[in-house]
Amino acid sequence: MTDETGDATKTRGRPRPEATIERDEKVLAHLAAAGPKTRKQLVEETGFAGNEIYLSLYRLSRANKIARTGSTWAVSPAPATE
């Protein structure tokens, strides 16, 4: 797949809706501010539906922005730079 300039694009499929991107950012910000949380706690504290939280956690973990420890999710530590 290539873009208008002929360069290969890195993503597949259609772009994510703005609401999805905003929800992922809010979940990440909540975890950063409140510390490790379970999925159930995130549902209760953010007001998002359980399936929305599940999908946000999945996308954020695939992007290495959060990590799961047992049943809790937390922001991943920043990689060390030299």
Secondary structure, DSSP 8 states (H G I E B T S, - for coil): -B-TTS-B-S--SS---HHHHHHHHHHHHHHHHH--EEHHHHHHHH---HHHHHHHHHHHHHTTSEEEETTEEEE-------
